[in-house]
Each structure stands twice: as structure tokens, then as C-alpha cells.
Amino acid sequence: MSRVFSGIQPSGELHIGNYLGAVKNWVTLQSEFECIFCIVDLHAITQPYEPAELEARTLEMATSLLAAGIDPERSTLFVQSHVPEHAELAWVFNIVAPLGELERMTQFKEKAARQESVPAGLLNYPVLQAADILLYRAERVPVGEDQLQHLELAREIARRWNARFGRDFFPEPQAMLSPATRIMGLDGAAKMSKSLGNTIGVLESPEAIWEKLRPAMTDPARKTRRDPGNPDICNIYRLHQFFSAPAEVTMVAEQCRSAGWGCLDCKRVLADNMIAALAPVRERAAALAARPAYVREVLAAGAARARRIAGAVMGEVRQRMGFLPAGV
């Protein structure tokens, strides 16, 4: 089976942007590929964070992933910092990563523009990302469109390292675009992101989901209930496509264009469907939250499996690069 690698930051809250854009697809991939999924806490520390919260956020993300359907019997799930070879390979890749390409990364420029003092880790984020993937010699990477630039850099790093230290050792990983690309936030202005406060959490209560959907942005042309709208530019309509049945999606579009429904009517139907779709995930998460030791055991077993692969790959990397072997 081809090997797939993907990672997610421990934001704590798994929101519907993560769920639709990545995790739901990961669950499907488990039956087709050898899957390795990583909670990338080393990436998370490139942005300001509270150390006292990181452990809890990491466990919460692990719980959410298991509740969403990641099966530790079919996939390897672990925490990035539990496998030291990630950081070692990232340092190795720094000798072949082109500085100009790193400085041209769109996400680096956007994040750097929001900071007075830009940490080197932010610049090197894509190098660590390349190490995450190539450490397992993954052939495929499920990504959103916003990560394609980073994946192309990983391919470039693999080519450069191979050319210098050994032909074709690292594969050039191929992108697997998610069916749900770029889920917009409730403000309708930016990608769904916890840092922007425009998310709905997968584990939120039905009441909280409705309270967040009620003021969510729709077609700005709909000033009153009687104004017809254009569902093609409405983010609420796009969310219907993931949570509502096809016949209901068609009806939503017709009601919007004819002003048969107001936006609140449309949102209420979406809320009901979203609440029903996420109910099994919330139930499994509640059961897992009562078994924190089990979640830690899953992560420990996943890290042990990951270290076996990572150790073998790094052993080959060190040999090819001429490092003195450890020991007598």
C-alpha cells in the first residue's frame, strides 16, 4: 500500500474547517493506504502560545481525531515531538533548502507581516514540514490548496538532497487534494481559523452551533428577507453542500434565489443538519474524554511505530551523509 502522511496543529479545538478540509478525508483514506497522521506540536510553537495550555490542547486534538474516526488499528497517530528524528531531519534539510524559496512562501509573508520580530522558525516552518513527510518516505500527502506551495518545496528539497547524497532515496510526494477545499469562516472573509475566531467546533453543543450560525455572513445583497439572493456566493449555502442531503441543497438554492426563505430560515436548516451529522462525533469524544489514559496509550503506541520507521530512515541518511556512527 502507498504511504500517506499528513499533520494537524494542536489548536485544541477541531473545527469544521479542519474536519471537512482534512480529517473526514483522512478517515476515508485509512481503508486505501498506509496512513501516518501526526499532531504537529513543533509547528505550533512557531506562533505565540501559552506553554501551560499546549499539553491539554494536544490531548484534546488527539481525542477529537479519534472521535472523528481515526482508527489506531488502521493508522499511526502520534505527536510530532515524541519522534526526535523530525527535528533532526529538518536540520539536515536546511543545508539544501533554498533561502529564496523560503522567503517567497505566501504563508510566511502573511504571518511575518503580522509580527514585529519574525522568528527564524517561521521561515523554516516549510523545511520541518518537508522533514515530516519525507522522514516516512511518504508518497502521497492530503493537503488543501493553500499547502500546495509548501508541498512543492518538499519535492524540491527531496530532489536536491537526492542529487547530492543518493539518487531516489526520498520520493517526491504527490498532493491529494481534499474534496472540500478552503472552507471559509463564518465571517465569509477568510479561511476558517481559530485564531480569527470564525469557526464552529466539531464538539460544540447544539446551542453553541446555532448561536454561531445565526449572525454568520451570507449574500450581502440580501438586505431584507424579501430580497432574492445568490447562493453561489453565500458561504452558508456552501456548508449546506457538506451537511445537507442533495435534494435539500437544491431546495435551499431555490428558496434563496426566490426569497422564499430568509437567511435565518436557511441557517436553521443547516444548524439542524450539522448538529445531527456531528452528534456521533460528540458522543465518541465524550466517551474518550472519560478515558484520558487510553488516548495517551494510543499516542505512545503510534509514536513507537513512527520511531521504528524514522529511525531506519535517519540511519540511512546519516550513513549517506558521512556521519560517524555512534557507539564503540
C-alpha positions as CSV (number, residue, x, y, z in Angstrom):
1,M,0.0,0.0,0.0
2,S,1.2,3.5,-0.7
3,R,2.1,5.5,2.3
4,V,0.2,8.7,3.2
5,F,1.4,11.3,5.7
6,S,-0.5,14.4,7.0
7,G,-0.4,16.5,10.1
8,I,-2.6,18.9,12.1
9,Q,-1.6,21.5,14.7
10,P,-2.8,21.1,18.3
11,S,-5.2,24.1,18.3
12,G,-7.2,22.2,20.9
13,E,-10.5,22.7,19.0
14,L,-11.1,20.6,15.9
15,H,-13.4,22.9,13.9
16,I,-15.5,22.1,10.9
17,G,-12.9,23.6,8.6
18,N,-10.3,21.1,9.8
19,Y,-12.9,18.3,9.7
20,L,-14.3,18.9,6.2
21,G,-11.0,20.0,4.7
22,A,-8.8,17.3,6.1
23,V,-9.9,14.9,8.8
24,K,-13.0,13.5,7.1
25,N,-10.9,12.7,4.1
26,W,-8.2,11.0,6.4
27,V,-10.9,8.7,7.7
28,T,-11.7,7.5,4.2
29,L,-8.0,7.1,3.2
30,Q,-7.4,4.7,6.1
31,S,-9.0,1.8,4.1
32,E,-7.0,2.5,1.0
33,F,-3.5,3.5,2.1
34,E,-0.9,3.1,4.9
35,C,-1.7,6.2,6.8
36,I,0.5,8.2,9.2
37,F,-1.2,11.1,11.0
38,C,0.7,13.5,13.2
39,I,-0.2,16.2,15.7
40,V,2.4,18.7,14.9
41,D,3.2,20.5,18.1
42,L,6.7,21.6,16.9
43,H,4.9,23.6,14.2
44,A,2.5,25.1,16.8
45,I,5.3,26.8,18.8
46,T,6.3,28.9,15.8
47,Q,3.4,31.2,16.8
48,P,2.9,32.8,20.2
49,Y,1.3,30.3,22.6
50,E,0.8,29.5,26.3
51,P,3.1,26.7,27.4
52,A,0.6,25.7,30.2
53,E,-2.1,25.0,27.5
54,L,-0.1,23.1,24.9
55,E,-0.4,19.7,26.6
56,A,-4.1,20.0,27.1
57,R,-4.6,21.2,23.5
58,T,-2.6,18.3,22.2
59,L,-4.7,15.7,24.1
60,E,-7.9,17.4,23.1
61,M,-6.9,17.3,19.4
62,A,-6.0,13.6,19.7
63,T,-9.3,12.9,21.4
64,S,-11.1,14.8,18.6
65,L,-9.3,12.9,15.8
66,L,-10.1,9.5,17.4
67,A,-13.7,10.6,17.8
68,A,-13.9,11.7,14.2
69,G,-12.9,8.2,13.0
70,I,-9.1,7.9,13.0
71,D,-8.6,4.3,13.9
72,P,-5.4,3.4,15.7
73,E,-5.7,-0.2,14.4
74,R,-5.5,1.1,10.8
75,S,-3.5,4.3,11.1
76,T,-0.5,5.5,13.0
77,L,-1.4,8.5,15.2
78,F,1.3,10.3,17.2
79,V,2.7,13.6,18.5
80,Q,5.5,15.1,16.5
81,S,7.8,16.0,19.4
82,H,7.7,12.3,20.5
83,V,9.8,11.4,17.5
84,P,13.0,13.4,17.7
85,E,14.0,12.5,14.1
86,H,11.6,15.1,12.8
87,A,13.8,17.9,14.2
88,E,17.0,16.1,13.1
89,L,15.9,15.7,9.5
90,A,14.7,19.3,9.4
91,W,18.2,20.5,10.4
92,V,19.7,18.2,7.7
93,F,17.3,19.6,5.1
94,N,18.4,23.2,6.0
95,I,21.6,22.6,4.0
96,V,19.7,22.0,0.8
97,A,16.6,24.2,1.3
98,P,16.8,27.3,-0.9
99,L,16.6,30.5,1.2
100,G,14.9,32.4,-1.7
101,E,12.1,29.9,-1.9
102,L,11.5,30.0,1.8
103,E,11.3,33.8,1.7
104,R,8.7,33.6,-1.2
105,M,6.3,31.3,0.7
106,T,3.0,33.0,0.8
107,Q,2.1,31.9,4.3
108,F,5.5,33.1,5.6
109,K,4.9,36.6,4.1
110,E,1.4,36.8,5.5
111,K,2.4,35.7,9.1
112,A,5.6,37.7,9.1
113,A,3.7,40.9,8.2
114,R,1.7,40.5,11.4
115,Q,4.8,40.3,13.7
116,E,7.3,43.0,14.7
117,S,10.1,40.4,15.2
118,V,10.0,37.5,12.9
119,P,11.4,34.2,14.4
120,A,13.6,32.0,12.2
121,G,11.2,29.1,13.0
122,L,8.5,30.8,10.9
123,L,10.8,31.0,7.9
124,N,11.9,27.3,8.4
125,Y,8.4,26.0,9.0
126,P,8.2,24.5,5.5
127,V,11.6,22.8,6.0
128,L,10.2,21.0,9.1
129,Q,7.1,20.2,7.1
130,A,9.2,18.6,4.4
131,A,11.0,16.6,7.1
132,D,7.7,15.4,8.5
133,I,6.7,14.0,5.1
134,L,10.0,12.7,3.9
135,L,11.0,11.1,7.2
136,Y,8.4,8.4,6.4
137,R,9.2,8.5,2.7
138,A,5.5,9.2,2.1
139,E,4.4,9.1,-1.5
140,R,1.1,11.0,-1.0
141,V,0.1,13.9,1.1
142,P,-3.6,15.0,1.5
143,V,-3.5,18.8,1.5
144,G,-5.6,21.9,0.9
145,E,-4.8,24.3,-1.9
146,D,-3.1,26.6,0.5
147,Q,-0.5,24.0,1.2
148,L,0.5,23.2,-2.4
149,Q,3.3,25.7,-2.3
150,H,4.8,24.0,0.8
151,L,4.5,20.6,-0.8
152,E,6.3,21.7,-3.9
153,L,9.1,22.9,-1.7
154,A,9.2,19.5,-0.1
155,R,9.6,18.0,-3.5
156,E,12.4,20.4,-4.3
157,I,14.2,19.6,-1.1
158,A,13.9,15.8,-1.9
159,R,15.4,16.4,-5.3
160,R,18.3,18.5,-4.0
161,W,19.1,16.0,-1.2
162,N,18.9,13.0,-3.6
163,A,21.1,14.7,-6.1
164,R,23.8,15.3,-3.5
165,F,23.6,12.2,-1.3
166,G,21.8,9.4,-3.1
167,R,19.6,9.1,-6.1
168,D,15.9,8.4,-5.5
169,F,16.2,7.8,-1.7
170,F,13.4,10.2,-0.9
171,P,10.3,10.1,-3.1
172,E,8.8,13.3,-4.4
173,P,5.5,13.2,-2.7
174,Q,2.3,13.8,-4.6
175,A,-0.6,16.0,-3.5
176,M,-4.0,14.5,-2.8
177,L,-6.4,17.5,-2.8
178,S,-9.3,17.2,-0.4
179,P,-12.8,17.2,-1.9
180,A,-13.6,20.1,0.5
181,T,-11.1,22.8,-0.4
182,R,-10.7,26.1,1.6
183,I,-13.6,26.2,4.0
184,M,-14.4,29.8,4.7
185,G,-15.0,31.1,8.1
186,L,-18.3,32.4,9.5
187,D,-17.3,36.0,8.6
188,G,-17.2,35.0,4.9
189,A,-13.9,36.9,4.6
190,A,-11.1,34.5,5.4
191,K,-10.4,30.8,5.7
192,M,-11.8,29.2,8.9
193,S,-9.3,29.6,11.6
194,K,-9.4,29.5,15.4
195,S,-7.0,32.5,15.6
196,L,-9.5,34.6,13.6
197,G,-12.5,33.5,15.8
198,N,-14.6,32.5,12.8
199,T,-15.0,28.8,13.5
200,I,-17.6,26.2,14.6
201,G,-16.1,23.5,16.7
202,V,-16.9,19.9,15.8
203,L,-17.6,19.1,19.5
204,E,-19.6,22.3,20.3
205,S,-23.1,21.9,21.8
206,P,-26.2,22.3,19.6
207,E,-26.9,25.6,21.3
208,A,-23.4,26.9,20.6
209,I,-23.6,25.9,16.9
210,W,-26.8,27.8,16.4
211,E,-25.6,30.8,18.3
212,K,-22.6,31.0,16.0
213,L,-24.5,30.3,12.8
214,R,-27.2,33.0,13.5
215,P,-25.0,36.0,12.8
216,A,-22.9,34.3,10.1
217,M,-22.3,36.2,6.9
218,T,-24.5,35.4,3.9
219,D,-25.0,37.1,0.5
220,P,-24.6,40.8,1.3
221,A,-27.2,41.7,-1.3
222,R,-29.9,40.3,0.9
223,K,-30.7,43.4,2.9
224,T,-34.2,42.2,3.9
225,R,-36.0,38.8,3.9
226,R,-37.8,39.8,0.7
227,D,-34.5,40.4,-1.3
228,P,-33.6,37.5,-3.6
229,G,-30.0,36.1,-3.1
230,N,-27.3,34.4,-5.0
231,P,-26.4,31.1,-3.2
232,D,-23.3,30.7,-5.3
233,I,-21.6,33.5,-3.3
234,C,-23.1,32.5,0.1
235,N,-20.8,30.6,2.5
236,I,-23.9,29.2,4.3
237,Y,-25.0,27.6,1.1
238,R,-21.5,26.0,0.6
239,L,-21.8,24.5,4.1
240,H,-25.2,23.0,3.2
241,Q,-23.4,21.1,0.4
242,F,-21.5,19.2,3.1
243,F,-24.2,18.7,5.7
244,S,-27.5,18.6,3.9
245,A,-29.0,16.0,1.5
246,P,-28.7,16.8,-2.2
247,A,-32.5,17.4,-2.6
248,E,-32.3,19.8,0.4
249,V,-29.3,21.6,-1.1
250,T,-31.3,22.1,-4.3
251,M,-34.3,23.4,-2.3
252,V,-32.0,25.8,-0.4
253,A,-30.7,27.3,-3.6
254,E,-34.3,27.8,-5.0
255,Q,-35.5,29.3,-1.8
256,C,-32.6,31.7,-1.7
257,R,-33.0,32.9,-5.3
258,S,-36.7,33.4,-5.0
259,A,-36.6,34.9,-1.5
260,G,-38.9,32.1,-0.4
261,W,-36.7,31.8,2.7
262,G,-35.0,34.4,4.8
263,C,-31.3,33.8,5.7
264,L,-32.3,32.7,9.2
265,D,-34.6,30.0,7.8
266,C,-31.6,28.8,5.7
267,K,-29.3,28.8,8.7
268,R,-31.8,27.0,10.9
269,V,-32.0,24.1,8.5
270,L,-28.2,24.0,8.2
271,A,-27.8,24.1,12.0
272,D,-30.2,21.1,12.4
273,N,-28.4,19.1,9.8
274,M,-24.9,20.0,11.2
275,I,-25.9,19.1,14.7
276,A,-27.3,15.7,13.6
277,A,-24.2,14.9,11.5
278,L,-21.8,15.8,14.3
279,A,-23.7,14.1,17.1
280,P,-21.9,10.8,16.8
281,V,-18.5,12.5,16.9
282,R,-19.5,14.4,20.0
283,E,-20.7,11.2,21.7
284,R,-17.5,9.4,20.9
285,A,-15.4,12.3,22.2
286,A,-17.3,12.4,25.5
287,A,-16.6,8.7,25.9
288,L,-12.9,9.2,25.1
289,A,-12.6,12.2,27.4
290,A,-13.5,9.9,30.3
291,R,-10.6,7.6,29.3
292,P,-7.6,10.0,29.0
293,A,-5.2,7.2,29.8
294,Y,-6.4,5.3,26.7
295,V,-5.8,8.4,24.5
296,R,-2.2,8.6,25.8
297,E,-1.7,4.9,25.2
298,V,-2.8,5.3,21.6
299,L,-0.3,8.2,21.1
300,A,2.5,6.3,22.8
301,A,1.9,3.2,20.6
302,G,1.7,5.4,17.5
303,A,5.0,7.2,18.4
304,A,6.7,3.8,18.9
305,R,5.6,2.7,15.4
306,A,6.7,6.0,13.9
307,R,10.1,5.9,15.6
308,R,10.8,2.5,14.1
309,I,10.3,3.9,10.6
310,A,12.0,7.2,11.4
311,G,15.0,5.6,13.0
312,A,15.7,3.4,10.0
313,V,15.4,6.3,7.6
314,M,17.6,8.6,9.6
315,G,20.2,5.7,9.9
316,E,20.4,5.6,6.2
317,V,20.5,9.4,5.9
318,R,23.4,9.6,8.4
319,Q,25.3,6.9,6.6
320,R,24.9,8.6,3.2
321,M,25.9,11.9,4.6
322,G,29.1,10.5,6.2
323,F,28.3,11.0,9.9
324,L,30.5,9.0,12.3
325,P,28.3,6.2,13.7
326,A,27.5,6.3,17.4
327,G,29.0,3.7,19.8
328,V,32.3,2.0,20.1
